[in-house]
Amino acid sequence: MSRFKRPRRYFFGGLALVAPIGATLWVLWWLFRRLDGILGPYLDPVLGRSAPGLGILTLVLALIAVGWLAERTLGRRLTAIWEWTVAHVPVARPVYRGSRRLVEAMVGQDAKAFKEAVLLEYPRRGVWSVAFVTGSSPDDLKDEVGEDGLTVFLPTAPNPMSGFLLVVPREDVRPLAVSTEDAMTFVLSMGSVSLEGAGRSLGGGERNRA
């Protein structure tokens, strides 16, 4: 091996190890600062000094207290009054209902925002994209997509925070024999990370269509 190839191999080997660790630490630090910044600036003047992490701790305890109160009779009454009030405010009503449904779908006790990973022919026939089933199609669209339709989220790579919401017949998707986490990793890596089971699923779908 050339004396120049060995350092190059070591460099890319080190980069492959350090880059994911650095990216993970950066995301965690960004989340820490954002969450700590919600209540931290109001607590620091009370203490007379900066206390990193106190904002997050206070926020967690406050959410636990709100959740505990919401399960009590008084809390349920206050929640009902609040929802009744919001329901009569034209601008606030869709925002509140939409955000509540989103939060319940993402972090609710019975929530599972991405039910399964699938393959979908998009943007044209013969081109397959990795997508995620989010639920059943709305009743109003059953005439167009059939009784067994699905709502599917198709994320963009490498930024999965944007994408497309598609309503498709169930027979148009091909289940992937991988977890949603592995499928999302495949999307984030822009296909550079192996997606086990994808070829097997696609092959089975092609045989079914033949």
C-alpha positions in Angstrom: 0.0 0.0 0.0 1.3 3.4 -0.9 2.5 5.6 2.0 0.0 8.2 0.9 -3.0 5.8 0.7 -2.6 4.7 4.3 -3.1 8.2 5.9 -6.0 8.8 3.5 -7.6 5.6 4.7 -7.1 6.5 8.3 -8.4 10.0 7.7 -11.7 8.8 6.2 -12.0 6.1 8.8 -11.6 8.7 11.5 -14.1 11.0 9.8 -16.7 8.1 9.5 -16.3 7.6 13.3 -16.2 11.2 14.5 -18.7 12.9 12.1 -21.8 11.0 13.4 -20.7 11.6 17.0 -20.2 15.3 16.4 -23.6 15.6 14.6 -25.3 13.8 17.5 -23.7 16.1 20.1 -24.5 19.2 18.1 -28.2 18.2 17.8 -28.3 17.4 21.5 -26.7 20.7 22.4 -29.1 22.6 20.1 -32.1 20.9 21.8 -30.6 21.6 25.2 -30.2 25.3 24.5 -33.6 25.7 22.9 -35.5 23.9 25.7 -33.4 25.5 28.5 -34.0 28.9 26.9 -37.8 28.6 27.4 -37.7 29.2 31.1 -34.0 29.7 31.9 -33.9 33.5 31.2 -36.7 34.0 33.7 -35.1 31.8 36.4 -31.6 33.2 36.2 -32.5 36.7 37.6 -34.3 35.0 40.5 -31.2 33.0 41.4 -28.8 35.9 40.7 -26.6 33.7 38.5 -26.8 31.4 35.5 -27.8 27.8 36.1 -27.7 25.8 32.8 -30.1 23.0 32.8 -32.5 24.5 35.4 -34.8 25.7 32.7 -35.2 22.2 31.3 -35.7 20.7 34.8 -38.4 23.3 35.6 -40.1 22.7 32.2 -40.2 18.9 32.8 -41.6 19.4 36.3 -44.2 21.9 35.1 -45.4 19.6 32.3 -45.7 16.7 34.8 -47.7 18.9 37.1 -50.0 20.0 34.2 -50.4 16.4 33.1 -51.3 15.4 36.7 -53.8 18.2 37.0 -55.4 17.4 33.7 -56.3 13.9 35.0 -58.1 15.4 38.0 -61.7 16.7 38.0 -60.7 20.3 38.2 -58.2 19.9 35.4 -60.8 18.2 33.1 -63.2 21.1 33.8 -60.6 23.7 33.1 -59.6 21.9 29.9 -63.2 21.7 28.8 -63.7 25.4 29.4 -60.5 26.2 27.5 -61.5 24.1 24.5 -65.0 25.6 24.4 -63.4 29.1 24.4 -61.0 28.3 21.7 -63.7 26.6 19.6 -65.5 30.0 19.4 -62.4 31.9 18.2 -62.2 31.6 14.4 -58.5 32.0 14.0 -57.4 30.1 17.1 -59.6 27.1 16.6 -57.9 25.5 13.6 -54.4 26.2 15.0 -55.2 24.7 18.4 -57.0 21.6 17.0 -54.3 21.0 14.4 -51.4 21.4 16.8 -53.1 19.2 19.4 -53.7 16.4 17.0 -50.1 16.7 15.7 -48.7 16.5 19.3 -50.9 13.6 20.2 -49.9 11.7 17.0 -46.2 12.3 17.7 -45.9 11.9 21.5 -49.2 10.7 22.8 -49.4 7.5 24.9 -50.8 5.4 22.1 -49.1 7.4 19.3 -47.0 6.0 16.6 -46.7 8.7 13.9 -44.9 6.4 11.4 -46.7 3.1 11.5 -44.6 1.3 8.9 -42.0 2.0 6.1 -43.1 1.4 2.6 -42.0 1.8 -1.0 -44.0 4.0 -3.3 -43.7 4.7 -7.0 -43.0 8.4 -7.0 -42.6 10.7 -8.8 -43.3 8.4 -11.7 -43.7 4.8 -12.5 -40.5 2.8 -12.3 -39.0 5.2 -9.7 -39.4 4.1 -6.1 -39.2 6.2 -3.0 -39.1 5.3 0.7 -42.2 6.6 2.5 -44.0 6.1 5.8 -47.6 5.2 6.5 -49.2 7.7 8.9 -52.8 6.4 8.9 -55.9 5.5 6.9 -57.2 7.8 4.3 -60.0 10.2 5.3 -63.6 9.0 4.7 -64.2 11.9 2.3 -61.6 10.5 -0.1 -62.6 6.8 -0.1 -64.4 7.3 -3.4 -61.2 8.3 -5.0 -58.7 6.0 -3.4 -60.9 3.1 -2.3 -62.0 1.8 1.1 -58.5 0.6 1.9 -56.6 3.9 1.2 -53.6 5.1 3.2 -52.1 8.5 4.1 -48.4 8.4 3.4 -45.6 10.9 4.3 -42.8 11.0 1.8 -39.8 12.9 3.4 -37.1 14.7 1.4 -33.5 13.8 1.8 -31.4 14.7 3.8 -34.0 17.0 5.5 -36.9 14.8 6.7 -38.7 17.8 8.2 -40.1 18.6 4.8 -41.8 16.3 2.3 -45.1 15.4 0.7 -48.4 14.1 2.2 -49.9 11.6 -0.2 -53.2 9.7 -0.1 -52.9 6.5 -2.1 -54.6 3.1 -2.4 -53.0 0.4 -0.3 -52.2 -1.7 -3.3 -49.9 1.1 -4.6 -47.4 0.7 -1.7 -45.0 -2.1 -0.9 -44.2 -2.8 2.7 -40.5 -2.8 3.7 -39.1 -5.5 5.9 -37.3 -3.0 8.0 -38.1 -0.8 11.0 -39.2 2.8 10.5 -36.0 3.9 12.3 -33.8 2.0 9.8 -35.8 3.4 6.9 -35.4 7.0 8.2 -31.7 6.4 8.6 -31.6 5.3 4.9 -33.4 8.6 4.0 -31.1 10.8 6.1 -28.0 9.2 4.7 -29.3 9.8 1.1 -29.1 6.1 0.4 -25.5 5.6 1.5 -26.5 3.3 4.4 -27.7 -0.1 3.4 -31.5 -0.7 3.7 -31.9 -4.4 4.4 -35.0 -5.9 3.0 -35.7 -3.2 0.4 -34.7 -5.3 -2.5 -36.6 -8.3 -1.2 -39.8 -6.1 -0.7 -39.5 -4.5 -4.1 -38.9 -7.8 -5.8 -42.0 -9.3 -4.2 -44.0 -6.3 -5.3 -42.9 -6.6 -8.9 -43.8 -10.3 -8.9 -47.2 -9.5 -7.5 -47.9 -6.9 -10.2 -46.7 -9.2 -13.0 
